[in-house]
Amino acid sequence: MRTGVVVSYNSIIRCGFIKDGNKQKIRFFNENPKLVFKRLDVVRFSVGFVDNSLRAGLTVS
């Protein structure tokens, strides 16, 4: 698991970017409509390849 900060989030399309400890920006999609993220929220995530690009999978605790 990696830790990062939400740097942007669009609540309409439920998509955003996380910046991790290495200053890498990784895109994520929120598949749970009950969750709303704000800029600077700290999140835990794993990274995988989807459609030939890095994508974060968020973990809710």
Secondary structure, DSSP 4 states (H G I P E B T S, - for coil): -EEEEEEEEETTTTEEEEEETT--EEEEE---TT----TT-EEEEEEEEETTEEEEEEE--
